[in-house]
């Protein structure tokens, strides 16, 4: 029963992720990300609604790169549903115009979702027209060498030259946010690729990387030119966090589901290449067809790098 209480209970109970399975394994990169995100989590504001972006029924024009390809091609899709609230990513249910197939589109759009100002009293930094002007201007100055390369600076937080956050300007905070999101984006892509054998069963199928162009100007930098994202399988089912044992689901069935989830976690662990690190009931979907569990959201996972041994 204790295991059931850990895995299956209303999602409103949780104010931040909890973990099951192996204890957190540290690495320099992971420590930095956890430290930064821990500070961010204390001062996140409510996500923006973004009512003028990603409207259901509207079309979205993407550039996509399939899993085994090196080139990007056009993809036109219709937005079916916004899966809100948006947190660090925009998540949409989309339907491909050419064949009506449905997928999940996950976008790291800086104009929506959580922004942050570390160690600031207000704890928030909304996307504004001023920021939209300041950001490309700063990127140009970085490229011209007239100001410090902020992209390198925020990626090396132990650098003695790392400036005091209270002196940061709006575009500096946005650069920090973007850098963290891109790190999480790459980690999730790496995890899906390493767990390819389990795609379609214990984790969604990973279909492609995508770029959503957001600038009509000459190419400048990824932070200003496009939004990065992924297209993954749409799982028809429910979140485990939406089920309350004894109310939405009989307790014996909930116990059996908890056992199946633990089996799935052990199977992923046995691959010895990915540790999810963010397993909680809102990151577990149950298929409508057979109630089989599917783990999602690998943005905080630890992935095995080439040359690593089992101990590492």
Secondary structure by P-SEA (a helix, b strand, c coil): caaaaacccccccccbbbbccccccccaaaaaaaaaaaaaaacccccccccccccccbbbbbbbbcccccbbbbbbbbbcccccccccbbbbbccccccbbbbbbbbbccccccccccccccccccccaaaaaaaaaaaaaaaaccccaaaaaaaccccccccccccccaaaaaaaaaaaaaaaaaaaaaaaaaaccccccccccccbbbbbbcccccccccccccccbbbbbbbcccccccccccccccaaaaaaaaaaaaaaaaaaaaaccccccccccccbbbbccccbbbbcccccbbbbcccccccc
